[in-house]
Amino acid sequence: MDGPAADGARLPPPRAGSRLCVRCGERKAALKRPKTLEQICRECFYIVFEDEIHQTIVENSLFKAGERVAIGASGGKDSTVLAYVLSELNRHHNYGLDLFLLSIDEGITGYRDDSLETVKRNEIQYGLPLKIVSYKDLYGWTMDDIVKAIGLKNNCTFCGVFRRQALDRGAALLKADKIVTGHNADDIAETVLLNILRGDIARLSRCTFITTGEDGPIPRCKPFKYTYEKEIVMYAYFKKLDYFSTECIYSPNAYRGFAREFIKDLERMRPRAILDIIKSGENFRISTTTRMPEQGTCERCGYISSQKLCKACVLLDGLNRGLPKLGIGRTKSGAGADSDGKQRTKRSERRNTSLQGKHGNFDF
């Protein structure tokens, strides 16, 4: 894709006139970095962009030589740049990683089917094997089916829960040691704000971790934790990387969108605000008297969960029983919100010992 993304990053960046790059002092400056406001040339931008990510990887010991690493690939700017940069760094710095592309097909007509075509091109362009797993195969439902059942409200809840588990399942099929995702600094700052607004202490305590899920099936890493979204888009634009920029047709009213707009407003006034919010999240300390949920495993599918049934099983149970709103919102039992939800769930638990989809069971 030759043009800039239509995702709020407002590219192409203004050229810096005849000023010289503040780093090399030789070439004309081509852009002002959103992160530091330095005016630098393209060549120096490539170097500092990749070096900052390399330093993040090294300083946080994200990988070990010989590990099999699944790159969560959606075809969007973040995952495309992640796949490209990680494959470059792996080669230049001898990380010794075995890299794969892992994509999730949620079943969204006119969106995911098009973006997966981009990922398939990336497979050839970067020489990385690709594995695609679908909601339809795992759960017996596509997001199109779910939206028909529940409507446009709360559909992102289903997608987020199912997608997280689908990534783990796909990585398990690849026998991956780690999953890397393209979550950038803007995403993490948004998540800090969302967890504050929701009063979600448990997630607030870990949402800034660069590696999560170490107590789960497969750890996840975020090499772009300190990388600004605008710089990712600039890198993709200048490098002419092939990525997909259309927004999900079901997400315009997502709650996260309001936090995203707030972050963008802050960034315009003070670019450093994004890193400051992340730093604040890192420095939060949870009171020792606060009761935190205990991590266990789902009694039905074996996936990590703080309740008897994981969120995916609860949501899927509601869909299969014609009660799509079962499990939406917070419940004490995590097993449903209708008057006889507990009894129904107990009967359902006796009938099922694995994740029950339309077309069969899937043990984790």
C-alpha positions as CSV (number, residue, x, y, z in Angstrom):
1,M,0.0,0.0,0.0
2,D,1.7,3.2,-1.2
3,G,-0.3,5.8,0.6
4,P,-0.5,6.6,4.3
5,A,-2.9,4.9,6.7
6,A,-6.3,6.4,7.3
7,D,-6.1,5.6,11.0
8,G,-5.7,9.0,12.7
9,A,-1.9,9.1,12.3
10,R,-2.2,12.0,9.8
11,L,0.4,11.2,7.3
12,P,2.4,12.1,5.2
13,P,4.4,14.1,7.7
14,P,5.4,17.7,6.8
15,R,8.9,18.0,5.2
16,A,11.4,19.9,7.3
17,G,12.5,22.2,4.4
18,S,16.2,22.7,3.9
19,R,17.3,21.9,7.5
20,L,19.8,19.2,7.9
21,C,19.3,16.1,9.9
22,V,20.2,16.7,13.6
23,R,21.8,13.3,13.8
24,C,24.0,12.9,10.7
25,G,24.3,16.6,9.8
26,E,24.7,15.6,6.2
27,R,21.3,14.8,4.6
28,K,18.2,17.0,4.6
29,A,15.7,16.3,7.3
30,A,12.6,14.5,6.0
31,L,10.5,14.4,9.1
32,K,10.0,15.5,12.7
33,R,9.8,12.5,15.0
34,P,6.5,12.6,16.9
35,K,8.2,10.9,19.9
36,T,11.2,13.3,20.3
37,L,10.4,16.2,17.9
38,E,13.9,15.7,16.4
39,Q,14.2,16.7,12.7
40,I,16.0,13.8,11.0
41,C,16.4,12.2,7.6
42,R,14.8,9.0,6.5
43,E,18.0,6.9,6.8
44,C,18.6,8.1,10.4
45,F,15.0,7.5,11.2
46,Y,15.2,3.9,10.1
47,I,18.3,3.4,12.3
48,V,16.9,5.0,15.5
49,F,13.5,3.3,15.0
50,E,15.0,-0.2,14.7
51,D,17.7,0.4,17.4
52,E,15.1,1.5,20.0
53,I,13.2,-1.7,19.4
54,H,16.4,-3.7,19.6
55,Q,17.3,-2.1,22.9
56,T,13.8,-2.8,24.3
57,I,14.2,-6.5,23.3
58,V,17.7,-6.8,24.8
59,E,17.0,-4.8,28.0
60,N,13.9,-6.8,28.8
61,S,15.4,-10.2,27.7
62,L,12.3,-10.9,25.6
63,F,13.8,-13.8,23.7
64,K,16.3,-16.7,24.0
65,A,18.2,-18.2,21.1
66,G,16.4,-21.1,19.5
67,E,12.9,-20.1,20.6
68,R,9.9,-20.5,18.2
69,V,8.1,-17.2,18.1
70,A,4.6,-16.7,16.7
71,I,4.0,-13.1,15.4
72,G,0.4,-12.2,15.8
73,A,-0.3,-10.9,12.2
74,S,-3.6,-9.1,11.3
75,G,-2.3,-7.4,8.2
76,G,-2.5,-4.0,9.8
77,K,0.3,-1.5,10.2
78,D,1.5,-2.6,13.6
79,S,1.7,-6.3,13.0
80,T,3.1,-5.8,9.5
81,V,5.9,-3.5,10.8
82,L,6.5,-5.9,13.7
83,A,7.0,-8.8,11.3
84,Y,9.3,-6.9,9.0
85,V,11.4,-5.3,11.8
86,L,11.6,-8.5,13.9
87,S,12.8,-10.5,10.9
88,E,15.4,-7.8,10.1
89,L,16.6,-7.6,13.7
90,N,16.7,-11.4,14.0
91,R,19.0,-11.5,11.0
92,H,21.2,-8.5,11.8
93,H,21.7,-9.3,15.5
94,N,21.6,-13.0,15.4
95,Y,18.7,-13.6,17.8
96,G,18.5,-17.1,16.6
97,L,14.7,-17.1,16.5
98,D,12.4,-19.3,14.5
99,L,9.7,-16.9,13.4
100,F,6.1,-17.6,12.2
101,L,3.1,-15.5,11.2
102,L,-0.1,-16.4,13.1
103,S,-3.4,-14.9,12.0
104,I,-6.9,-15.2,13.4
105,D,-9.9,-15.3,11.0
106,E,-12.7,-13.9,13.1
107,G,-15.1,-14.2,10.1
108,I,-15.9,-10.6,9.4
109,T,-16.9,-10.3,5.7
110,G,-15.4,-7.3,3.9
111,Y,-12.8,-6.8,6.6
112,R,-10.9,-9.8,7.8
113,D,-11.1,-11.7,4.5
114,D,-9.4,-8.7,2.8
115,S,-6.7,-8.2,5.5
116,L,-5.8,-11.9,5.4
117,E,-4.9,-11.4,1.8
118,T,-2.3,-8.9,2.9
119,V,-0.9,-11.3,5.4
120,K,-0.6,-14.0,2.7
121,R,1.4,-11.5,0.7
122,N,3.6,-10.8,3.8
123,E,4.2,-14.5,4.1
124,I,5.9,-14.4,0.7
125,Q,7.5,-11.0,1.1
126,Y,9.2,-11.8,4.4
127,G,9.7,-15.5,3.9
128,L,7.8,-16.4,7.1
129,P,5.5,-19.4,7.4
130,L,1.8,-18.5,8.0
131,K,-0.8,-20.3,10.1
132,I,-4.4,-19.2,10.1
133,V,-6.9,-20.3,12.7
134,S,-10.6,-19.3,12.6
135,Y,-13.4,-18.7,15.0
136,K,-15.6,-20.9,12.9
137,D,-13.3,-23.9,13.3
138,L,-12.6,-23.3,17.0
139,Y,-16.0,-22.2,18.2
140,G,-18.5,-22.9,15.4
141,W,-19.3,-19.2,15.2
142,T,-18.0,-16.3,13.1
143,M,-18.2,-12.7,14.2
144,D,-20.8,-12.1,11.5
145,D,-22.9,-14.8,13.1
146,I,-22.4,-13.4,16.6
147,V,-23.3,-9.8,15.6
148,K,-26.5,-11.2,14.0
149,A,-27.3,-12.8,17.4
150,I,-26.3,-10.0,19.7
151,G,-26.3,-6.8,17.6
152,L,-23.7,-4.1,17.4
153,K,-23.5,-3.6,21.2
154,N,-21.0,-5.7,23.2
155,N,-19.8,-7.6,20.1
156,C,-16.2,-6.4,20.9
157,T,-16.4,-8.4,24.1
158,F,-16.9,-11.6,22.3
159,C,-14.2,-10.8,19.7
160,G,-11.6,-9.8,22.3
161,V,-12.1,-12.9,24.5
162,F,-12.3,-15.4,21.6
163,R,-9.3,-13.8,19.9
164,R,-7.1,-14.0,22.9
165,Q,-7.8,-17.7,23.3
166,A,-7.5,-18.3,19.5
167,L,-4.0,-16.9,19.5
168,D,-2.9,-19.2,22.3
169,R,-4.5,-22.2,20.5
170,G,-2.8,-21.3,17.2
171,A,0.5,-20.8,18.9
172,A,0.1,-24.2,20.6
173,L,-0.4,-25.8,17.1
174,L,2.8,-24.2,16.0
175,K,4.5,-25.4,19.2
176,A,5.6,-21.8,19.8
177,D,7.5,-20.8,22.9
178,K,6.3,-17.2,22.8
179,I,3.8,-14.9,21.0
180,V,4.7,-11.4,20.0
181,T,2.0,-8.8,19.3
182,G,2.1,-5.3,17.8
183,H,0.7,-3.5,20.8
184,N,2.3,0.0,20.7
185,A,2.8,2.8,23.2
186,D,-0.5,4.4,22.3
187,D,-2.4,1.1,22.9
188,I,-0.8,0.6,26.3
189,A,-1.6,4.1,27.4
190,E,-5.2,3.6,26.3
191,T,-5.4,0.4,28.3
192,V,-4.1,2.1,31.4
193,L,-6.8,4.8,31.1
194,L,-9.5,2.2,30.4
195,N,-8.6,0.1,33.4
196,I,-8.7,3.2,35.6
197,L,-12.1,4.2,34.2
198,R,-13.4,0.7,34.7
199,G,-11.9,0.4,38.2
200,D,-10.3,-2.9,37.0
201,I,-7.5,-3.2,39.6
202,A,-6.4,-6.7,38.6
203,R,-5.8,-5.7,34.9
204,L,-4.4,-2.3,35.9
205,S,-1.7,-4.0,37.9
206,R,-0.3,-5.9,34.9
207,C,-1.4,-4.0,31.8
208,T,2.0,-2.3,31.4
209,F,4.0,-5.5,31.6
210,I,6.1,-6.0,28.5
211,T,5.7,-9.8,28.9
212,T,2.4,-11.2,30.1
213,G,1.0,-14.7,30.5
214,E,4.1,-16.3,32.0
215,D,1.8,-18.2,34.3
216,G,-0.3,-19.3,31.3
217,P,0.2,-21.6,28.3
218,I,2.4,-19.3,26.2
219,P,4.0,-16.0,27.3
220,R,3.2,-12.8,25.2
221,C,5.7,-10.0,24.4
222,K,5.2,-6.5,23.2
223,P,8.4,-5.2,21.5
224,F,6.6,-2.0,20.5
225,K,5.8,-1.1,24.1
226,Y,7.6,2.3,23.9
227,T,7.1,2.8,20.1
228,Y,4.6,5.5,19.1
229,E,1.8,4.6,16.6
230,K,2.7,7.6,14.4
231,E,6.3,6.5,14.1
232,I,5.1,3.0,13.1
233,V,3.0,4.4,10.4
234,M,5.8,6.7,9.2
235,Y,8.2,3.7,9.1
236,A,5.6,1.6,7.1
237,Y,5.0,4.6,4.8
238,F,8.6,5.4,4.0
239,K,9.5,1.7,3.6
240,K,6.5,1.2,1.4
241,L,5.4,-1.9,3.4
242,D,2.3,-3.7,2.3
243,Y,-0.4,-3.3,5.0
244,F,-4.1,-3.1,5.4
245,S,-5.5,0.1,6.9
246,T,-9.3,-0.3,7.0
247,E,-11.0,-0.1,10.5
248,C,-13.0,-3.1,11.6
249,I,-16.7,-2.6,10.6
250,Y,-17.9,-3.6,14.0
251,S,-15.6,-1.4,16.2
252,P,-16.6,2.3,15.6
253,N,-18.6,2.4,18.8
254,A,-16.1,0.5,20.9
255,Y,-15.5,1.9,24.4
256,R,-11.7,1.9,23.7
257,G,-12.3,4.4,20.9
258,F,-13.1,7.2,23.4
259,A,-9.8,6.6,25.2
260,R,-8.0,6.6,21.9
261,E,-9.3,10.0,21.0
262,F,-8.4,11.3,24.4
263,I,-4.8,10.0,24.0
264,K,-4.6,11.7,20.6
265,D,-5.7,15.0,22.0
266,L,-3.1,14.8,24.8
267,E,-0.4,13.8,22.3
268,R,-1.1,16.9,20.2
269,M,-0.6,19.1,23.2
270,R,2.3,17.2,24.7
271,P,3.8,14.3,22.8
272,R,5.5,13.0,26.0
273,A,2.1,12.3,27.5
274,I,1.9,8.8,26.1
275,L,5.1,7.6,27.7
276,D,4.2,9.4,31.0
277,I,0.9,7.5,31.2
278,I,2.7,4.2,30.6
279,K,5.3,5.2,33.3
280,S,2.4,6.0,35.7
281,G,0.9,2.6,35.0
282,E,4.2,1.0,35.7
283,N,4.5,2.8,39.1
284,F,1.0,1.9,40.3
285,R,1.2,-0.1,43.5
286,I,-1.8,-2.2,44.6
287,S,-2.5,-2.2,48.3
288,T,-1.6,-5.4,50.1
289,T,-5.1,-5.5,51.6
290,T,-6.8,-5.5,48.1
291,R,-8.1,-9.0,47.3
292,M,-6.9,-10.0,43.9
293,P,-8.5,-12.8,41.8
294,E,-6.7,-16.1,42.0
295,Q,-5.6,-17.6,38.7
296,G,-6.7,-21.2,38.0
297,T,-7.8,-23.1,35.0
298,C,-11.2,-23.5,33.4
299,E,-13.0,-26.7,34.5
300,R,-14.3,-27.1,31.0
301,C,-11.5,-26.3,28.5
302,G,-8.5,-26.0,30.7
303,Y,-7.7,-22.4,29.7
304,I,-6.3,-20.0,32.3
305,S,-9.2,-18.5,34.4
306,S,-9.9,-16.9,37.7
307,Q,-13.4,-18.5,37.7
308,K,-14.6,-22.1,37.4
309,L,-15.4,-21.4,33.7
310,C,-13.3,-19.1,31.6
311,K,-15.0,-16.1,29.8
312,A,-14.8,-17.8,26.4
313,C,-16.7,-20.8,27.7
314,V,-19.4,-18.7,29.4
315,L,-19.9,-16.6,26.2
316,L,-19.9,-19.6,24.0
317,D,-22.4,-21.3,26.3
318,G,-24.7,-18.3,26.0
319,L,-24.5,-18.3,22.2
320,N,-25.2,-22.0,21.9
321,R,-28.2,-21.8,24.2
322,G,-29.7,-18.8,22.4
323,L,-28.9,-16.5,25.3
324,P,-26.1,-14.3,23.7
325,K,-26.1,-11.8,26.5
326,L,-25.2,-14.4,29.1
327,G,-21.9,-13.5,30.5
328,I,-21.8,-9.9,29.4
329,G,-20.8,-7.7,32.2
330,R,-19.5,-8.7,35.6
331,T,-21.0,-11.5,37.6
332,K,-19.9,-13.0,40.9
333,S,-19.9,-16.5,39.6
334,G,-18.7,-15.7,36.1
335,A,-21.3,-18.2,35.0
336,G,-24.2,-16.1,33.8
337,A,-26.4,-13.3,34.8
338,D,-29.9,-14.7,34.4
339,S,-32.0,-15.8,37.4
340,D,-31.2,-19.5,37.1
341,G,-27.8,-19.1,35.4
342,K,-26.0,-21.0,38.1
343,Q,-28.2,-24.0,37.9
344,R,-28.0,-24.0,34.1
345,T,-24.2,-23.7,34.1
346,K,-23.9,-26.6,36.6
347,R,-25.9,-28.8,34.3
348,S,-23.8,-27.6,31.4
349,E,-20.6,-28.3,33.2
350,R,-21.8,-31.9,33.8
351,R,-22.5,-32.4,30.1
352,N,-19.2,-30.8,28.9
353,T,-15.6,-31.5,29.7
354,S,-14.1,-29.3,26.9
355,L,-14.8,-26.2,24.9
356,Q,-18.1,-27.0,23.2
357,G,-18.5,-25.4,19.7
358,K,-21.2,-26.1,17.1
359,H,-19.0,-28.7,15.4
360,G,-17.3,-30.5,18.2
361,N,-15.1,-30.2,21.3
362,F,-11.7,-28.5,21.5
363,D,-9.5,-29.4,24.5
364,F,-6.9,-26.7,25.1
